[in-house]
């Protein structure tokens, strides 16, 4: 894994915490981003401290998650946000957006001991419908795993 990228990610997570596969960028997916923007504007996400960063590969959702049973209460609003993004991408493609590669849902973070972890928890073909339950199950399964230090090489 590129250590420069890891440091950038660590910096974004610190900044965020202080304030408490295919191209899926606004330029290439304007229809999807219109739907995402509409969702975020109308959704009640007041129970979650989050931030959305745009990248070529798609939106990155930064979420501050305390590793406690109470901290897992993030699930409903975050699952709904992730579901809205995935549905927006699929709908955007139907409306003429260009992405056609599968969409990957990846969970990244740092464990209590400071070790970086990254896990692809879902790979979604562009025209496949994924339910909120499937997303919740995948996120819940991933967050319940003990996180080990993992270094991935590129």
Backbone as ProteinMPNN parsed JSONL, in Angstrom:
{"seq_chain_A": "XXXXXXXXXXXXXXXXXXXXXXXXXXXXXXXXXXXXXXXXXXXXXXXXXXXXXXXXXXXXXXXXXXXXXXXXXXXXXXXXXXXXXXXXXXXXXXXXXXXXXXXXXXXXXXXXXXXXXXXXXXXXXXXXXXXXXXXXXXXXXXXXXXXXXXXXXX", "coords_chain_A": {"N_chain_A": [[0.862, -1.175, 0.0], [0.528, 2.193, -0.763], [2.341, 4.411, 1.098], [2.192, 7.185, 1.238], [-0.448, 7.714, 0.425], [-1.762, 6.479, 2.557], [-1.008, 8.166, 4.637], [-2.275, 10.523, 3.796], [-4.93, 9.674, 4.005], [-5.021, 9.135, 6.758], [-4.638, 11.752, 7.721], [-6.975, 13.012, 6.709], [-8.88, 11.58, 8.184], [-8.13, 12.314, 10.79], [-8.554, 15.107, 10.681], [-11.263, 15.09, 10.172], [-12.173, 13.73, 12.459], [-11.441, 15.577, 14.394], [-13.25, 17.603, 14.027], [-15.308, 16.514, 14.971], [-13.656, 1.312, -8.466], [-13.913, 1.616, -11.219], [-14.739, 4.666, -12.826], [-16.4, 7.015, -10.954], [-17.138, 9.712, -10.683], [-18.191, 13.098, -10.194], [-18.026, 14.5, -12.615], [-18.238, 12.466, -14.541], [-20.533, 11.212, -13.819], [-22.986, 12.819, -13.696], [-25.801, 12.656, -13.429], [-26.187, 10.749, -11.396], [-24.942, 12.088, -9.26], [-26.631, 14.289, -8.997], [-28.868, 13.037, -7.928], [-27.746, 12.031, -5.56], [-27.005, 14.431, -4.274], [-29.574, 15.548, -3.93], [-30.647, 13.635, -2.194], [-28.975, 13.871, 0.101], [-29.5, 16.533, 0.78], [-32.156, 16.381, 1.609], [-32.238, 14.412, 3.564], [-32.343, 13.265, 6.966], [-29.643, 13.415, 8.656], [-28.713, 14.012, 11.081], [-28.041, 12.542, 13.298], [-25.609, 11.464, 12.854], [-22.142, 11.893, 12.592], [-20.567, 12.899, 9.901], [-18.816, 13.079, 6.747], [-18.552, 13.788, 3.299], [-16.342, 12.979, 0.799], [-15.263, 13.626, -2.455], [-14.075, 11.48, -4.995], [-12.304, 10.108, -7.827], [-13.053, 7.43, -8.008], [-15.44, 7.363, -6.746], [-17.81, 8.469, -4.182], [-16.438, 9.063, -0.97], [-17.227, 8.225, 2.208], [-16.75, 9.608, 5.216], [-16.897, 8.582, 8.468], [-17.254, 9.016, 11.872], [-16.789, 6.594, 14.135], [-17.383, 5.239, 17.154], [-15.99, 2.53, 18.869], [-18.008, 0.859, 20.236], [-20.903, -0.758, 21.588], [-22.978, 1.095, 21.528], [-21.936, 2.821, 19.654], [-22.352, 1.513, 17.287], [-24.784, 2.313, 16.452], [-24.768, 3.85, 14.236], [-25.658, 2.605, 12.026], [-28.351, 2.734, 10.726], [-28.77, 5.406, 9.498], [-26.384, 5.678, 8.049], [-26.385, 3.365, 6.486], [-28.655, 3.916, 4.962], [-27.728, 6.18, 3.579], [-25.536, 5.088, 2.113], [-26.975, 3.215, 0.62], [-28.594, 4.973, -0.87], [-26.611, 6.221, -2.429], [-25.63, 4.066, -3.938], [-27.957, 3.3, -5.313], [-28.383, 5.682, -6.709], [-26.207, 5.726, -8.421], [-26.775, 3.522, -10.088], [-29.23, 4.367, -11.18], [-28.34, 6.702, -12.398], [-26.728, 5.652, -14.445], [-28.714, 4.498, -16.019], [-29.81, 6.835, -16.934], [-27.898, 7.85, -18.565], [-25.293, 8.29, -17.57], [-21.786, 7.531, -17.63], [-20.235, 5.455, -16.219], [-19.446, 1.974, -15.995], [-18.245, -0.077, -14.731], [-18.1, -2.47, -12.02], [-19.276, -1.483, -8.783], [-17.57, -0.919, -5.784], [-17.873, -1.45, -2.356], [-16.051, -0.317, 0.199], [-14.51, -0.626, 3.318], [-12.52, 1.298, 5.312], [-10.034, 2.119, 7.706], [-8.59, 2.858, 10.939], [-7.346, 0.82, 13.452], [-7.635, 0.435, 17.063], [-4.998, 0.205, 17.913], [-3.68, 1.675, 16.044], [-3.201, 0.532, 13.602], [-3.628, 0.278, 10.112], [-6.529, -0.648, 8.278], [-8.296, -2.268, 5.635], [-11.053, -3.29, 3.819], [-12.808, -4.84, 1.246], [-16.165, -5.003, 1.089], [-18.453, -5.365, -0.382], [-19.158, -6.032, -3.792], [-20.585, -4.658, -6.486], [-22.301, -5.175, -9.386], [-22.966, -2.926, -12.168], [-25.732, -2.804, -12.92], [-27.086, -4.148, -11.012], [-29.353, -4.538, -8.33], [-29.116, -3.611, -4.996], [-30.079, -4.287, -1.739], [-31.021, -2.358, 1.179], [-30.832, -3.938, 3.418], [-28.918, -5.867, 2.668], [-26.67, -4.238, 2.501], [-26.533, -3.251, 5.133], [-26.133, -5.687, 6.51], [-23.607, -6.434, 5.487], [-21.982, -4.271, 6.344], [-22.35, -4.446, 9.125], [-21.34, -6.994, 9.664], [-18.664, -6.562, 8.976], [-17.872, -4.545, 10.805], [-18.009, -5.881, 13.178], [-15.903, -7.593, 13.211], [-12.705, -8.371, 14.579], [-10.209, -5.962, 14.159], [-7.234, -6.275, 12.426], [-3.794, -5.403, 12.013], [-3.119, -4.549, 8.789], [-1.283, -4.531, 5.894], [-1.464, -3.588, 2.667], [-0.134, -4.228, -0.481], [0.528, -2.4, -3.427]], "CA_chain_A": [[0.0, 0.0, 0.0], [1.247, 3.463, -0.875], [2.363, 5.051, 2.414], [1.744, 8.575, 1.082], [-1.915, 7.68, 0.446], [-2.173, 6.167, 3.92], [-0.864, 9.388, 5.432], [-3.366, 11.432, 3.401], [-6.154, 9.135, 4.601], [-4.916, 9.363, 8.205], [-4.847, 13.189, 7.917], [-8.407, 13.28, 6.517], [-9.61, 11.021, 9.319], [-7.841, 13.159, 11.956], [-9.264, 16.379, 10.49], [-12.671, 14.774, 10.319], [-12.397, 13.419, 13.866], [-11.302, 16.8, 15.19], [-14.539, 18.279, 13.923], [-16.059, 15.254, 15.201], [-13.186, 0.587, -9.619], [-14.501, 2.344, -12.313], [-14.862, 6.078, -12.533], [-17.703, 7.401, -10.421], [-16.869, 11.088, -10.28], [-19.262, 14.019, -10.582], [-17.865, 14.831, -14.033], [-18.672, 11.341, -15.362], [-21.812, 10.711, -13.309], [-23.764, 13.978, -13.244], [-27.161, 12.261, -13.025], [-26.086, 10.107, -10.077], [-24.638, 13.099, -8.242], [-27.847, 15.081, -8.753], [-29.688, 12.244, -7.015], [-27.053, 12.003, -4.268], [-27.156, 15.766, -3.675], [-30.966, 15.663, -3.493], [-30.827, 12.779, -1.022], [-28.28, 14.47, 1.251], [-30.202, 17.772, 1.138], [-33.433, 16.082, 2.254], [-32.128, 13.358, 4.579], [-32.014, 13.639, 8.342], [-28.4, 12.754, 9.045], [-28.263, 14.738, 12.27], [-27.554, 11.614, 14.316], [-24.33, 10.913, 12.414], [-21.095, 12.856, 12.263], [-20.019, 12.355, 8.666], [-18.367, 13.999, 5.705], [-18.412, 13.103, 2.015], [-15.246, 13.447, -0.054], [-15.385, 13.11, -3.821], [-12.886, 10.903, -5.625], [-12.561, 9.516, -9.151], [-13.7, 6.125, -7.873], [-16.741, 7.507, -6.115], [-17.833, 9.189, -2.916], [-15.876, 8.457, 0.237], [-17.991, 8.703, 3.356], [-15.993, 9.541, 6.461], [-17.816, 8.478, 9.597], [-16.595, 8.777, 13.146], [-17.5, 5.483, 14.761], [-16.802, 4.741, 18.396], [-16.064, 1.07, 18.859], [-18.81, 0.391, 21.361], [-22.229, -1.188, 21.122], [-23.736, 2.309, 21.216], [-21.358, 3.39, 18.441], [-22.867, 0.842, 16.104], [-26.046, 2.93, 16.102], [-24.583, 4.535, 12.961], [-26.115, 1.75, 10.933], [-29.534, 3.107, 9.949], [-28.583, 6.544, 8.592], [-25.275, 5.423, 7.129], [-26.868, 2.37, 5.521], [-29.553, 4.617, 4.042], [-26.889, 7.023, 2.724], [-24.825, 4.2, 1.185], [-27.996, 2.68, -0.286], [-28.967, 6.06, -1.785], [-25.504, 6.422, -3.367], [-25.602, 2.921, -4.866], [-29.134, 3.417, -6.189], [-28.172, 6.848, -7.575], [-25.28, 5.328, -9.485], [-27.517, 2.658, -11.007], [-30.2, 5.223, -11.879], [-27.555, 7.591, -13.256], [-26.339, 4.887, -15.632], [-29.929, 4.4, -16.84], [-30.075, 8.167, -17.498], [-26.831, 8.255, -19.477], [-23.956, 8.385, -16.989], [-20.87, 6.625, -18.31], [-19.596, 4.336, -15.528], [-20.012, 0.657, -16.249], [-17.54, -1.061, -13.914], [-18.768, -2.745, -10.748], [-19.055, -0.557, -7.673], [-17.086, -1.639, -4.613], [-18.05, -0.816, -1.056], [-14.82, -0.61, 0.93], [-14.408, -0.04, 4.651], [-11.127, 1.582, 5.669], [-9.91, 2.833, 8.963], [-7.46, 2.564, 11.804], [-7.736, 0.12, 14.666], [-7.231, 1.118, 18.306], [-3.535, 0.22, 18.01], [-3.139, 2.523, 14.983], [-2.995, -0.217, 12.362], [-4.545, 0.565, 9.006], [-7.211, -1.798, 7.703], [-9.109, -2.006, 4.441], [-11.731, -4.499, 3.377], [-13.901, -4.72, 0.282], [-17.237, -5.798, 1.676], [-19.431, -5.662, -1.437], [-18.842, -5.691, -5.181], [-21.926, -4.549, -7.048], [-22.343, -4.889, -10.827], [-23.648, -1.64, -12.396], [-27.196, -2.856, -13.063], [-27.641, -4.979, -9.951], [-30.003, -3.818, -7.234], [-28.69, -4.074, -3.681], [-31.025, -3.794, -0.744], [-30.466, -1.759, 2.391], [-30.518, -5.049, 4.325], [-27.632, -6.443, 2.259], [-25.63, -3.272, 2.879], [-26.443, -3.271, 6.602], [-25.517, -6.958, 6.911], [-22.178, -6.398, 5.141], [-21.334, -3.317, 7.249], [-22.393, -4.989, 10.481], [-20.388, -8.108, 9.708], [-17.31, -6.018, 8.932], [-17.553, -3.795, 12.019], [-17.933, -6.792, 14.313], [-14.648, -8.333, 13.129], [-11.555, -7.687, 15.189], [-9.357, -5.396, 13.114], [-5.813, -6.589, 12.524], [-2.95, -4.56, 11.171], [-2.986, -5.109, 7.445], [-0.618, -3.689, 4.919], [-1.691, -4.074, 1.315], [0.825, -3.703, -1.455], [-0.044, -2.082, -4.745]], "C_chain_A": [[0.899, 1.226, 0.0], [1.188, 4.201, 0.468], [1.936, 6.517, 2.351], [0.218, 8.637, 1.143], [-2.412, 7.41, 1.856], [-2.082, 7.403, 4.809], [-1.943, 10.402, 5.086], [-4.672, 10.984, 4.057], [-6.151, 9.393, 6.111], [-5.192, 10.845, 8.523], [-6.321, 13.545, 7.754], [-9.212, 12.773, 7.706], [-9.374, 11.856, 10.581], [-8.595, 14.478, 11.868], [-10.755, 16.176, 10.717], [-13.006, 14.516, 11.789], [-12.313, 14.643, 14.753], [-12.577, 17.62, 15.132], [-15.637, 17.263, 14.172], [-16.211, 14.597, 13.805], [-13.873, 1.06, -10.881], [-14.673, 3.782, -11.888], [-16.288, 6.387, -12.084], [-17.535, 8.791, -9.826], [-18.0, 11.966, -10.799], [-19.225, 14.332, -12.082], [-18.411, 13.726, -14.953], [-20.034, 10.795, -14.969], [-22.703, 11.85, -12.823], [-25.176, 13.618, -12.775], [-27.148, 11.634, -11.634], [-25.841, 11.148, -8.997], [-25.8, 14.047, -7.998], [-28.736, 14.349, -7.742], [-29.057, 12.183, -5.614], [-27.211, 13.338, -3.551], [-28.574, 15.977, -3.151], [-31.201, 14.843, -2.231], [-30.218, 13.444, 0.217], [-29.003, 15.733, 1.721], [-31.489, 17.483, 1.916], [-33.371, 15.079, 3.389], [-31.853, 13.945, 5.955], [-30.813, 12.81, 8.766], [-27.831, 13.387, 10.311], [-27.717, 13.822, 13.363], [-26.175, 11.045, 13.997], [-23.36, 12.046, 12.119], [-20.359, 12.292, 11.055], [-19.546, 13.484, 7.764], [-18.252, 13.18, 4.421], [-17.305, 13.783, 1.222], [-15.464, 12.84, -1.437], [-14.042, 12.633, -4.335], [-13.278, 10.369, -6.996], [-13.346, 8.22, -9.037], [-15.046, 6.191, -7.18], [-16.653, 8.229, -4.788], [-17.184, 8.371, -1.802], [-16.654, 9.069, 1.389], [-17.12, 8.503, 4.587], [-16.998, 9.559, 7.599], [-16.993, 8.238, 10.845], [-17.41, 7.73, 13.872], [-16.755, 5.048, 16.005], [-16.994, 3.232, 18.408], [-16.72, 0.597, 20.157], [-20.146, -0.052, 20.802], [-23.068, 0.025, 20.741], [-23.244, 2.935, 19.921], [-21.872, 2.74, 17.181], [-24.24, 1.362, 15.708], [-25.965, 3.721, 14.811], [-25.368, 3.849, 11.855], [-27.263, 2.329, 10.11], [-29.269, 4.269, 8.996], [-27.441, 6.34, 7.616], [-25.69, 4.409, 6.08], [-27.782, 3.038, 4.505], [-28.767, 5.511, 3.085], [-26.146, 6.176, 1.687], [-25.804, 3.623, 0.159], [-28.4, 3.735, -1.315], [-27.876, 6.292, -2.834], [-25.468, 5.302, -4.395], [-26.78, 2.981, -5.833], [-28.972, 4.578, -7.166], [-27.228, 6.495, -8.717], [-25.995, 4.491, -10.535], [-28.513, 3.477, -11.837], [-29.484, 6.186, -12.826], [-27.124, 6.907, -14.541], [-27.534, 4.754, -16.574], [-30.221, 5.717, -17.56], [-28.922, 8.681, -18.355], [-25.455, 8.461, -18.88], [-23.086, 7.273, -17.57], [-20.327, 5.439, -17.522], [-20.264, 2.999, -15.829], [-19.297, -0.432, -15.459], [-18.344, -1.328, -12.646], [-18.384, -1.692, -9.703], [-18.604, -1.386, -6.472], [-17.316, -0.807, -3.365], [-16.873, -1.279, -0.2], [-14.875, 0.093, 2.28], [-12.929, 0.083, 4.97], [-11.109, 2.286, 7.002], [-8.636, 2.47, 9.68], [-7.986, 1.907, 13.06], [-7.241, 0.897, 15.888], [-5.715, 1.214, 18.43], [-2.88, 1.01, 16.883], [-2.883, 1.814, 13.675], [-4.069, 0.1, 11.331], [-5.218, -0.728, 8.577], [-8.065, -1.344, 6.538], [-9.745, -3.32, 4.043], [-12.835, -4.151, 2.382], [-15.011, -5.616, 0.797], [-18.36, -6.115, 0.697], [-18.859, -5.258, -2.788], [-20.162, -5.781, -5.941], [-21.848, -4.237, -8.539], [-23.234, -3.671, -11.095], [-25.171, -1.703, -12.485], [-27.861, -3.716, -11.996], [-28.237, -4.096, -8.861], [-29.544, -4.451, -5.921], [-29.639, -3.464, -2.666], [-30.29, -3.173, 0.446], [-30.083, -2.855, 3.384], [-29.177, -5.681, 3.96], [-26.472, -5.53, 2.659], [-25.434, -3.293, 4.391], [-25.752, -4.541, 7.077], [-24.016, -6.949, 6.65], [-21.42, -5.451, 6.065], [-21.266, -3.857, 8.676], [-21.385, -6.115, 10.635], [-18.96, -7.578, 9.771], [-16.961, -5.316, 10.24], [-17.472, -4.69, 13.251], [-16.662, -7.632, 14.304], [-13.586, -7.613, 13.93], [-10.643, -7.2, 14.074], [-7.901, -5.712, 13.397], [-5.053, -5.589, 11.685], [-2.815, -5.253, 9.841], [-2.308, -4.103, 6.565], [-0.872, -4.306, 3.567], [-0.683, -3.437, 0.398], [0.125, -3.448, -2.761], [0.889, -2.531, -5.814]], "O_chain_A": [[1.914, 1.266, 0.696], [0.107, 4.573, 0.924], [1.374, 7.035, 3.316], [-0.348, 9.496, 1.82], [-3.371, 8.035, 2.308], [-2.963, 7.656, 5.63], [-2.473, 11.072, 5.973], [-5.422, 11.799, 4.593], [-7.16, 9.819, 6.674], [-5.898, 11.152, 9.484], [-6.867, 14.296, 8.562], [-10.12, 13.455, 8.182], [-10.303, 12.084, 11.355], [-9.202, 14.922, 12.842], [-11.418, 16.983, 11.368], [-14.004, 15.023, 12.301], [-13.027, 14.743, 15.751], [-12.936, 18.27, 16.114], [-16.719, 17.266, 13.585], [-16.802, 13.523, 13.689], [-14.518, 0.136, -11.378], [-14.744, 4.073, -10.694], [-17.254, 6.051, -12.768], [-17.758, 9.014, -8.636], [-18.688, 11.596, -11.751], [-20.267, 14.418, -12.732], [-18.975, 14.013, -16.008], [-20.625, 10.004, -15.705], [-23.131, 11.852, -11.668], [-25.685, 14.214, -11.826], [-27.993, 11.949, -10.795], [-26.461, 11.099, -7.935], [-25.943, 14.564, -6.89], [-29.284, 14.959, -6.824], [-29.761, 12.273, -4.607], [-27.516, 13.374, -2.359], [-28.763, 16.518, -2.061], [-31.874, 15.298, -1.306], [-30.874, 13.563, 1.252], [-29.107, 15.977, 2.923], [-31.868, 18.262, 2.79], [-34.354, 14.907, 4.11], [-31.211, 14.987, 6.086], [-30.946, 11.658, 9.18], [-26.632, 13.309, 10.579], [-27.005, 14.28, 14.256], [-25.632, 10.248, 14.762], [-23.715, 13.033, 11.475], [-19.615, 11.319, 11.174], [-19.833, 14.661, 7.985], [-17.891, 12.003, 4.464], [-17.327, 14.994, 1.003], [-15.811, 11.665, -1.557], [-13.013, 13.282, -4.143], [-14.463, 10.199, -7.283], [-14.206, 7.937, -9.87], [-15.722, 5.172, -7.043], [-15.565, 8.563, -4.32], [-17.362, 7.156, -1.711], [-16.726, 10.291, 1.523], [-16.792, 7.374, 4.954], [-17.846, 10.448, 7.679], [-16.134, 7.356, 10.872], [-18.58, 7.948, 14.188], [-15.632, 4.549, 15.926], [-18.041, 2.726, 18.003], [-16.078, 0.023, 21.036], [-20.477, 0.254, 19.656], [-23.789, -0.008, 19.744], [-24.03, 3.513, 19.17], [-21.834, 3.348, 16.111], [-24.808, 0.895, 14.721], [-26.984, 4.217, 14.329], [-25.701, 4.476, 10.85], [-27.146, 2.406, 8.887], [-29.517, 4.14, 7.797], [-27.52, 6.784, 6.47], [-25.378, 4.577, 4.901], [-27.691, 2.755, 3.31], [-29.102, 5.593, 1.904], [-26.134, 6.52, 0.505], [-25.493, 3.553, -1.03], [-28.535, 3.428, -2.5], [-28.185, 6.532, -4.002], [-25.296, 5.554, -5.588], [-26.62, 2.741, -7.029], [-29.377, 4.474, -8.323], [-27.434, 6.922, -9.853], [-25.838, 4.724, -11.734], [-28.618, 3.296, -13.049], [-29.965, 6.453, -13.927], [-27.153, 7.517, -15.61], [-27.385, 4.883, -17.789], [-30.798, 5.728, -18.648], [-28.958, 9.82, -18.822], [-24.519, 8.781, -19.613], [-23.583, 6.214, -17.951], [-19.97, 4.447, -18.157], [-21.489, 2.907, -15.909], [-19.7, -1.594, -15.511], [-19.172, -0.51, -12.245], [-17.304, -1.102, -9.753], [-19.187, -2.429, -6.177], [-16.996, 0.381, -3.322], [-16.72, -2.467, 0.086], [-15.243, 1.265, 2.367], [-12.18, -0.892, 4.908], [-12.064, 2.968, 7.374], [-7.727, 1.862, 9.115], [-8.953, 2.375, 13.662], [-6.521, 1.887, 15.759], [-5.197, 2.183, 18.985], [-1.654, 1.02, 16.771], [-2.396, 2.429, 12.726], [-5.257, 0.177, 11.645], [-4.578, -1.777, 8.513], [-8.496, -0.193, 6.466], [-9.067, -4.343, 3.939], [-13.679, -3.292, 2.638], [-14.837, -6.827, 0.93], [-19.138, -7.042, 0.927], [-18.158, -4.252, -2.9], [-20.774, -6.846, -6.026], [-21.385, -3.163, -8.925], [-24.161, -3.41, -10.328], [-25.837, -0.723, -12.149], [-29.061, -3.983, -12.067], [-27.691, -3.046, -8.52], [-29.58, -5.671, -5.761], [-29.961, -2.278, -2.728], [-29.109, -3.429, 0.679], [-29.104, -2.708, 4.115], [-28.383, -5.998, 4.846], [-25.424, -6.0, 3.101], [-24.303, -3.346, 4.873], [-24.883, -4.487, 7.948], [-23.236, -7.401, 7.488], [-20.329, -5.786, 6.526], [-20.241, -3.734, 9.347], [-20.66, -6.176, 11.628], [-18.14, -8.088, 10.534], [-15.848, -5.481, 10.739], [-16.913, -4.282, 14.269], [-16.37, -8.316, 15.285], [-13.559, -6.382, 13.963], [-10.34, -7.95, 13.146], [-7.4, -5.442, 14.488], [-5.603, -4.998, 10.755], [-2.434, -6.422, 9.779], [-2.718, -2.944, 6.5], [-0.516, -5.464, 3.351], [-0.41, -2.24, 0.492], [-0.769, -4.197, -3.156], [0.599, -2.359, -6.998]]}, "name": "protein", "num_of_chains": 1, "seq": "XXXXXXXXXXXXXXXXXXXXXXXXXXXXXXXXXXXXXXXXXXXXXXXXXXXXXXXXXXXXXXXXXXXXXXXXXXXXXXXXXXXXXXXXXXXXXXXXXXXXXXXXXXXXXXXXXXXXXXXXXXXXXXXXXXXXXXXXXXXXXXXXXXXXXXXXXX"}
